[in-house]
Structure formats: structure tokens, C-alpha cells
């Protein structure tokens, strides 16, 4: 990967995505900041540039197929094309019993968490393959392989994304594109600020005995995007404080 590689980080106006955009900028990458909120996106774009990186802000609603395609087309025109795709954006929904999940909830969660990364990868990975190098990092969750009541739909979409990681590794790996997963556990982000007591209590049961900060997950993503991970294909790096190990 060249020093001026270009990375598209979906959902990078907050939380893990924002931390990842900043981490990749510090590695010298040109970062495409993505989100739906122009104000937050502009703030992150400025932070990326302050960190020494080059940044472009692209807005898109990943629940809309037309906007997904437009995002891919616009990203492909930035700095010669996307070299690193971080499929981070997702719709977490709320804790809901399976019997109470509506069809609208189901369709939205699948659209954002699964359809969007699928078609972004399908649009951008072939160009990486034609250049002979690139990286796709899918951000999932520890609950994708661990039963947690109330998040059946979200965990199912993330489990499907982990399956796609393995398939895409087989499909694009021989052409120089590394596809891997980062699977976080409990992470403190602005989106879950109202659940801090529960999150700390749950994280206390893991070997790490604490939640992660977004920067800790971003560091793992940055590793997978870097030449240091040149022999890592189809892996799922569990950045979950040991949650699934016990």
C-alpha cells in the first residue's frame, strides 16, 4: 500500500468510525469521511486534516441503494481510487425481542448492516484487484458469534458479514486484496452514552474487565489496513477484551 493510499470509512462521523478515520490519517492516508450528518462530517474532516491527513467528506444514506452506488462512484474518483474500504457503519436498532421486531426494522437493519457493505465491496474491490492490492475491513461485533437476547437481528446481520469476509477473502485474495474482520466487544461511544452503567457491568465480566475506547478498535483496523498485515487474509480479529474466550 502506498503512503498516499485512500481509505473510505463508512460511518466515520462518530465513535469507532471517527477514531478509525483519524488513525488512518496519522498513517498518511487520504481519508474519505462518510456519514449522513453534514455538520458532524465536516468536523471530522477538519480533525483528519489537523492530524496531518488529507480528507474528503461524502454524505450518503446507506439504507438507499441509489445513494450507495453514488457513494461508491464518488469515492472511486477521489485520489485515484479507494485502496482501503472499512465497512463500519451499521444500524444497531434497540434491544427488542424477536417476536416484537417489525418488518420495517428487519428491512432497515439488513439494508444498512448487510446490503450496504455488500454492494460497496462489490463496487470497489474489483478496482483494487485490478491494481493488485487493497484491503477491505468489515467491522462486526462479538455478539455475531455469541448469543445475546434482544439483539437477534443485529447480531445476525453481523454474522452474515463475517461469512462474507471469508467468501471475499477467497474471491479477491488471489488478486492481492486482503479482506478481514474486526469484531469489537463493549465499546464506549457517543451512541451508547445513556447505557454506561450496563456496559461497564457487562464488560467487568470479561478478562479485560472494562469497556474499550474507540481508539483501541481503530488501532486494530489500522493494523489490518497496513502492510504489516500483508499475510492476514480472511481473519476475524476479536478486539473484545476476551469476551468470547471465556
C-alpha positions in Angstrom: 0.0 0.0 0.0 1.4 3.4 -1.0 1.9 6.2 1.6 -0.9 8.1 0.0 -3.4 5.3 -0.1 -7.1 6.3 0.0 -9.4 4.9 2.6 -13.2 5.1 2.7 -14.5 4.7 6.2 -18.3 4.4 6.4 -20.0 5.8 9.4 -17.0 7.9 10.3 -18.6 10.9 11.8 -18.6 9.4 15.3 -17.4 6.5 17.5 -15.2 3.8 16.0 -15.5 5.2 12.5 -14.3 8.6 13.6 -11.4 7.1 15.5 -10.5 5.0 12.5 -10.5 8.0 10.2 -8.1 9.7 12.5 -5.9 6.6 12.9 -5.6 6.1 9.1 -4.9 9.8 8.6 -2.0 9.5 11.1 -0.7 6.7 8.9 -0.6 9.1 6.0 -3.7 8.0 4.2 -6.1 10.2 2.3 -9.4 9.5 4.2 -12.9 9.7 2.8 -15.1 10.6 5.7 -18.7 9.2 5.3 -21.9 9.8 7.2 -25.3 11.4 7.0 -24.8 14.5 9.1 -23.0 17.3 7.3 -22.1 19.2 10.4 -20.5 16.2 12.2 -18.9 15.1 9.0 -17.3 18.5 8.4 -16.0 18.4 12.0 -14.3 15.1 11.4 -12.9 16.2 8.1 -11.2 19.1 9.8 -9.9 16.8 12.6 -8.4 14.4 10.0 -6.6 17.3 8.3 -5.4 18.6 11.7 -4.0 15.1 12.2 -1.9 15.6 9.1 -4.1 13.7 6.7 -6.0 14.7 3.5 -9.8 14.4 3.8 -12.9 14.4 1.7 -16.4 14.3 3.1 -19.1 12.3 1.2 -22.6 12.1 2.6 -24.9 9.2 1.9 -27.8 7.3 3.5 -26.7 3.6 3.3 -30.4 2.5 3.5 -30.8 3.8 0.0 -29.4 1.7 -2.8 -29.1 4.6 -5.2 -27.0 6.5 -2.6 -24.8 3.5 -2.0 -24.0 3.4 -5.7 -23.4 7.1 -5.8 -21.1 6.9 -2.8 -19.1 4.2 -4.5 -18.8 6.2 -7.7 -17.8 9.4 -6.0 -15.3 7.6 -3.7 -13.7 5.9 -6.7 -12.9 9.3 -8.2 -11.0 10.5 -5.1 -7.2 10.5 -5.3 -7.1 7.7 -7.9 -9.5 5.3 -6.3 -10.2 3.5 -3.0 -7.4 1.3 -1.7 -8.9 0.6 1.8 -12.6 0.1 2.5 -13.7 0.0 6.1 -17.3 -1.2 6.3 -18.0 0.3 9.7 -21.5 1.9 9.5 -24.3 0.0 11.0 -27.8 0.4 12.4 -27.8 -1.0 15.9 -31.5 -0.6 16.5 -32.7 -1.2 20.0 -33.0 -4.2 22.4 -36.1 -5.9 21.0 -37.5 -9.4 21.4 -37.6 -11.3 18.1 -41.4 -11.5 18.4 -41.6 -7.7 18.6 -39.4 -7.0 15.6 -41.3 -5.3 12.8 -40.8 -5.9 9.1 -39.6 -2.3 8.8 -37.0 -2.8 11.5 -35.9 -6.0 9.7 -35.6 -4.4 6.3 -33.7 -1.3 7.6 -31.2 -3.4 9.6 -30.5 -5.7 6.8 -30.2 -2.8 4.3 -27.6 -0.9 6.3 -25.7 -3.7 8.0 -25.5 -6.1 5.2 -26.7 -4.8 1.8 -24.6 -1.6 2.0 -21.3 -3.3 2.7 -22.1 -6.0 0.2 -22.6 -3.5 -2.7 -19.9 -1.1 -1.6 -17.4 -4.0 -1.7 -18.8 -5.3 -4.9 -18.3 -1.9 -6.5 -14.9 -1.0 -5.1 -13.0 -4.3 -4.6 -12.7 -5.1 -8.3 -10.7 -1.9 -8.9 -8.4 -2.8 -6.0 -7.9 -6.3 -7.6 -7.1 -4.8 -11.0 -4.3 -2.8 -9.2 -3.1 -5.9 -7.4 -3.5 -4.6 -3.9 -6.1 -3.3 -1.4 -7.8 -4.1 1.9 -11.4 -4.5 3.0 -12.1 -4.4 6.7 -15.5 -5.4 8.0 -16.4 -4.2 11.5 -18.8 -6.6 13.2 -19.4 -7.4 16.9 -18.6 -10.1 19.4 -22.4 -10.9 19.6 -22.2 -12.2 16.0 -20.9 -15.5 17.4 -22.3 -15.2 21.0 -26.0 -15.4 21.9 -27.3 -12.2 23.5 -31.0 -11.8 24.0 -32.6 -8.8 22.4 -30.2 -8.2 19.5 -31.0 -11.2 17.3 -31.4 -9.1 14.2 -28.3 -7.0 14.6 -26.1 -10.0 15.5 -27.5 -12.0 12.6 -26.5 -9.2 10.1 -23.0 -9.1 11.6 -22.7 -12.9 11.5 -23.6 -12.7 7.8 -20.9 -10.0 7.3 -18.4 -12.3 8.9 -19.4 -15.0 6.4 -18.9 -12.5 3.6 -15.4 -11.8 4.9 -14.4 -15.4 4.3 -16.0 -15.6 0.9 -14.5 -12.3 -0.2 -11.1 -13.4 1.0 -11.4 -16.4 -1.3 -12.7 -14.3 -4.1 -10.4 -11.3 -4.0 -7.3 -12.5 -2.1 -5.6 -14.2 -5.1 -5.7 -10.8 -6.8 -4.0 -9.0 -3.9 -7.0 -7.7 -1.9 -7.0 -8.7 1.8 -10.4 -9.0 3.4 -10.7 -9.3 7.2 -13.0 -8.7 10.1 -12.6 -6.8 13.3 -15.0 -7.9 16.0 -15.3 -5.5 18.9 -16.9 -6.2 22.2 -18.2 -3.5 24.6 -17.0 -0.1 23.3 -17.8 3.3 24.8 -19.2 5.6 22.0 -21.4 8.7 21.9 -24.2 6.5 20.6 -24.4 4.4 23.8 -23.7 7.2 26.3 -27.0 6.5 28.0 -26.1 2.9 28.8 -22.7 3.4 30.5 -23.6 1.6 33.8 -24.9 -1.5 32.0 -21.9 -1.5 29.7 -19.4 -1.3 32.5 -21.2 -4.0 34.4 -21.2 -6.3 31.3 -17.5 -5.6 30.5 -16.5 -6.3 34.0 -17.2 -10.0 33.3 -14.6 -10.2 30.6 -10.9 -10.8 31.1 -10.2 -7.1 30.3 -12.7 -6.1 33.0 -13.5 -2.9 31.2 -15.0 -1.5 28.0 -12.9 -0.4 25.1 -12.3 3.1 23.8 -13.0 3.6 20.1 -9.3 4.3 19.6 -8.4 0.8 20.7 -10.6 -0.7 18.0 -9.3 1.8 15.4 -5.8 0.7 16.1 -6.7 -2.9 15.1 -8.4 -1.7 12.0 -5.4 0.4 11.1 -3.2 -2.6 11.5 -5.3 -4.6 9.1 -5.2 -1.8 6.6 -1.4 -1.6 6.8 1.4 -3.5 5.1 2.2 -5.1 8.5 -0.9 -7.3 7.9 0.3 -8.4 4.5 -0.2 -12.1 5.2 -3.6 -11.7 7.0 -6.5 -12.9 4.9 -10.0 -13.9 5.9 -9.3 -13.4 9.6 -11.6 -12.3 12.4 -9.6 -10.3 14.9 -11.6 -10.3 18.1 -11.0 -6.9 19.8 -13.4 -7.8 22.6 -11.4 -7.8 25.8 -11.6 -11.6 25.8 -15.4 -11.7 25.8 -15.6 -14.8 23.6 -12.6 -16.5 25.2 -14.4 -17.2 28.5 
